[in-house]
Amino acid sequence: GNEKLSEEFLKVAQDLDVTEAKTPEDIYKSHLAETGGFSRRREAGGAVVDSARANLASTYVNAFVNAGFGHDKLMTPDNEWLYKNKDHGMMAASASLGLIQLWNVEEGLAQIDKFLYSSEEYVKAGAALAVGILSSGVRNDADPTLALLDEHINGDSHIMKCAACTGLGIAYAGSAREDVMELLLPLVEQDNSGPNTMLEVSLAGLALGMIYVGKCDDAVGGTIVQRLMEASDEELDHSHAIFLCLGLGLLFLGRMEKAEAMLEALRTIEHKISKTAVIVLETCAYAGSGNVLQVQEMLHQCSEHIEEDAQHQMAAVVGISLITMGEEVGSEMALRSFEHLLHYCELPVKRAVPLALGVLNISNPDFSVIDQLSRLSHDPDTEISQNAILAMGLTSAGTNNSRVAGLLRQLSEFYSKEAGHVFCVRIAQAMLHMGKGLMTLSPFHSDKMLTCGPALGGVLTLIYSCFDLKSTLLDKSHYLIYYLTCAMNPRMLITVNEDLSWRPVTVRVGQAVETVGQAGKPKTITGFQTHTTPVLISSGERAELGTEEVLSVSSVLEGIVIVKDNPDYEAPETDEKK
């Protein structure tokens, strides 16, 4: 598998000289704030407001910024920071260790191990989650995640079950492992009517959706639909029930007609959630297909004027961008439709528009989109503005874009009295500076030809939790943010020899140009700069080899590419005739 991913990533970091750990303060830069930010107000004797929430935000910023680097300034030196948080904050803090040690299974487990035996429930839960995050996208022969989380899934503690479900969902995303499925299915099927049951059911359903993403597995699909049909009304009114629908949607991600039978089954549910479930499933099934009829269907859903119970409309708006993503003409047309939706539709639809803009431009801070989101982020409606702030984080994820950084700093002053908004700004800043700018969340790879299912699933989990921020990210289940780990990928290009030793080569990196169906040998990139590998490749860029000395084994240059010597290459002769 990708066992070498961590060491290659760290080598690139060393090469670009960014190994030094950053603190959350380096990201907030509150000394640049015009109002003097927190520092001056504190000296004036003002009370420190809602510090638990601020500490929680710092935990996430610290985890995302130092993701994959293996050391930071808050968590790795000592346990002091852990006890500056309470309850779910502790869980997030101990889980952040998994993100900091990302991909480095051997060393990471050694650091997390001591927390697994902690006397605090929440620290243990966080450590269990960390074990899952740690091995996201990396296969290890020893399978530590399954071994360590097995007991907690069947345990009695509610918080441990939630953490273990999420951990398994992140660690085995896209692997379709049957042994993991057998652990999680009983959790979805349980029907004792405790207040916490539905949360466990939903998180287990989501995890199954991530593990079997795009696999159309009958056992999983049947179980989830069965559970939705048998659930009582109050269970389906639960704020997290939508994640059960999302789990079902992910199962059929990009599989188009194969979801028909499930759709019929969902329509029989006599509860308002059936509309949402149907739309979530349809939009996931047609994700990235650019199917125009489906887009019209979704627009039709948005045209009804409903004041409440309009969750299905929010799902439809996000669905439009899901269907048109990855295809340029469709995306541009979707942008125009969103303008109309903002003008003519009711509040629930408007609230979902910033999220939809975020889905269309993951890790691609397009000027006009950021502009639009920046306008929406000052909207009087709290939910529109919070969604717009998070969407700014999503569009600029891992790019260190200075314009977005400036906008987010202004927003943190503008909303300095609103705890919820400040938390959203912090999360957006965490995404912007993710992995110190060496990572991307974009689910497309090999020149936008292929979509990575788990990555799209991770992003969608964040998007759907934004439908109801008050009960998800701003409440107890903020750890759903960690699902983004499935989408985090280094955006570097390394050229190596066949024995995986580095081989620096000159490459040209420039804007990608569409050359389909043109005669001759058209240029595939424009406005290029020549670099020596390793280089970073941003969204919408493409690389090609700058010398004829070597040939690359793969046709697309991204990630880690093996190069061979070109047998026909002749070194240019030096002119001696002068």
QUIQUILIN-V455651 format. One record per backbone hydrogen bond with DSSP energy under -1.0 kcal/mol. CO is the residue of the C=O (numbers start at 1). NH is the residue of the N-H. E is the energy in kcal/mol with one decimal. If there is no record, write none. Layout:
# QUIQUILIN-V455651
co/nh/e
CO/NH/E
CO/NH/E
This chain:
# QUIQUILIN-V455651
co/nh/e
2/5/-2.3
4/8/-2.5
5/9/-2.6
6/10/-2.5
7/11/-1.9
8/12/-2.3
9/13/-2.3
10/14/-2.1
11/15/-2.5
12/16/-2.5
13/18/-2.6
23/26/-1.0
24/28/-2.6
25/29/-2.5
29/32/-2.1
33/36/-1.3
36/40/-1.1
38/42/-2.2
39/43/-1.4
40/44/-1.6
41/46/-1.7
42/45/-1.6
50/54/-1.7
51/55/-2.9
52/56/-2.3
53/57/-2.4
54/58/-2.4
55/59/-2.2
56/60/-1.9
57/61/-2.7
58/62/-2.9
59/63/-2.3
60/64/-2.9
61/65/-2.6
62/66/-1.9
64/67/-1.0
64/435/-3.1
66/69/-2.2
79/83/-1.1
81/84/-1.9
82/85/-1.1
86/89/-3.0
87/91/-1.6
88/92/-2.3
89/93/-2.4
90/94/-2.8
91/95/-2.0
92/96/-1.6
95/98/-1.1
96/100/-2.3
97/101/-2.2
99/68/-1.8
99/102/-1.2
100/70/-2.9
101/104/-2.3
103/105/-1.1
104/108/-2.3
105/109/-2.4
106/110/-1.3
107/111/-1.5
108/112/-2.2
109/113/-2.5
112/115/-1.7
113/116/-1.2
115/118/-1.7
120/124/-2.1
121/125/-2.7
122/126/-2.5
123/127/-2.4
124/128/-2.5
125/129/-2.2
126/130/-2.6
127/131/-2.1
128/132/-1.3
129/133/-2.6
130/134/-2.9
131/135/-1.1
133/136/-1.9
134/103/-2.0
135/138/-1.4
140/143/-1.2
143/147/-1.6
144/148/-2.6
145/149/-2.5
146/150/-1.6
149/153/-1.6
150/154/-1.1
157/161/-1.8
158/162/-2.3
159/163/-2.4
160/164/-2.9
161/165/-2.7
162/166/-2.3
163/167/-2.8
164/168/-2.7
165/169/-2.6
166/170/-2.2
167/171/-2.7
168/172/-2.5
172/175/-2.4
177/181/-1.6
178/182/-2.5
180/184/-1.9
181/185/-2.8
184/188/-1.4
185/189/-2.2
186/190/-1.3
192/194/-1.4
196/200/-1.9
197/201/-2.8
198/202/-2.8
199/203/-2.6
200/204/-2.6
201/205/-2.5
202/206/-2.6
203/207/-2.4
204/208/-2.4
205/209/-2.2
206/210/-2.3
207/211/-2.5
208/212/-2.6
210/174/-2.3
210/213/-1.1
211/176/-2.2
212/215/-2.2
217/221/-2.4
218/222/-3.4
219/223/-2.2
220/224/-2.5
221/225/-2.5
222/226/-2.6
223/227/-2.4
224/228/-2.3
225/229/-2.3
226/230/-2.3
227/231/-1.3
232/236/-2.1
233/237/-1.5
235/238/-1.2
238/241/-1.7
240/243/-1.9
241/244/-1.1
241/245/-1.3
242/246/-2.3
243/247/-2.3
244/248/-1.7
245/249/-2.4
246/250/-3.0
247/251/-1.3
249/252/-1.1
250/214/-2.9
250/253/-1.8
251/216/-2.7
252/255/-2.4
255/258/-1.9
256/259/-1.9
257/260/-2.4
259/263/-2.2
260/264/-2.1
261/265/-1.9
262/266/-2.5
263/267/-1.8
265/268/-1.1
266/269/-1.6
269/271/-1.4
271/274/-1.9
273/277/-3.2
274/278/-2.4
275/279/-2.3
276/280/-3.0
277/281/-2.4
278/282/-2.7
279/283/-2.9
280/284/-2.2
281/285/-2.5
282/286/-2.0
284/254/-3.1
284/287/-1.4
285/256/-2.8
286/289/-2.1
291/295/-1.7
292/296/-2.3
293/297/-2.2
294/298/-2.3
295/299/-2.5
296/300/-2.4
297/301/-1.7
298/302/-1.7
310/314/-1.4
311/315/-2.2
312/316/-1.7
313/317/-2.2
314/318/-2.2
315/319/-2.0
316/320/-1.8
317/321/-1.3
318/322/-2.1
319/323/-2.7
320/324/-2.0
321/325/-1.2
322/288/-2.5
323/290/-2.6
324/327/-1.2
327/331/-2.3
328/332/-2.2
329/333/-2.2
330/334/-2.5
331/335/-2.2
332/336/-1.4
333/337/-2.1
334/338/-2.3
335/339/-1.5
336/340/-1.7
337/341/-2.5
338/342/-2.4
339/343/-1.4
340/344/-2.7
341/345/-2.1
346/350/-1.8
347/351/-2.7
352/356/-2.3
353/357/-2.5
354/358/-2.1
355/359/-2.2
356/360/-1.9
357/361/-1.2
361/364/-1.6
364/366/-2.6
366/370/-2.5
367/371/-2.0
368/372/-2.3
369/373/-2.7
370/374/-2.5
371/375/-1.8
372/376/-2.3
373/377/-2.0
375/378/-1.4
376/379/-1.9
381/385/-2.2
382/386/-2.8
383/387/-2.5
384/388/-2.4
385/389/-2.2
386/390/-2.3
387/391/-2.5
388/392/-2.0
389/393/-1.6
390/394/-2.1
391/395/-2.8
392/396/-1.5
394/363/-2.3
394/397/-1.1
396/399/-2.2
401/405/-2.2
402/406/-2.3
403/407/-2.3
404/408/-2.9
405/409/-2.0
406/410/-2.2
407/411/-2.4
408/412/-2.1
409/413/-1.2
410/414/-2.7
411/415/-2.6
413/416/-1.9
415/418/-2.5
418/422/-2.4
419/423/-2.3
420/424/-2.0
421/425/-2.6
422/426/-2.6
423/427/-2.4
424/428/-2.5
425/429/-2.5
426/430/-2.5
427/431/-2.2
428/432/-2.5
429/433/-2.2
431/398/-2.6
431/434/-1.5
432/400/-2.0
433/436/-1.9
434/437/-1.8
435/438/-1.6
438/491/-2.5
440/489/-2.0
443/452/-3.2
445/450/-2.0
446/449/-1.7
450/445/-2.4
452/456/-2.1
453/457/-2.7
454/458/-2.6
455/459/-2.1
456/460/-2.6
457/461/-2.1
458/462/-1.4
459/463/-2.3
460/464/-3.2
461/465/-1.7
464/467/-1.0
468/471/-1.3
469/474/-2.5
472/475/-1.2
477/480/-1.4
478/481/-2.1
479/482/-1.6
480/483/-1.9
481/484/-2.3
482/485/-2.0
483/486/-1.6
484/487/-1.8
489/440/-2.4
491/537/-2.8
492/559/-1.3
493/535/-1.6
494/561/-3.2
495/503/-2.6
496/563/-2.8
497/500/-1.8
501/497/-2.8
505/533/-2.7
506/546/-3.0
507/531/-2.9
508/544/-2.1
509/529/-2.2
510/542/-2.5
511/526/-2.1
515/518/-1.5
524/513/-3.0
526/511/-1.6
529/509/-2.6
531/507/-3.0
535/493/-2.6
538/541/-1.7
540/512/-2.4
542/510/-2.2
544/508/-3.2
549/566/-2.7
551/564/-3.0
556/558/-1.1
559/494/-2.9
561/496/-2.7
562/553/-2.7
564/551/-2.7
566/569/-1.4
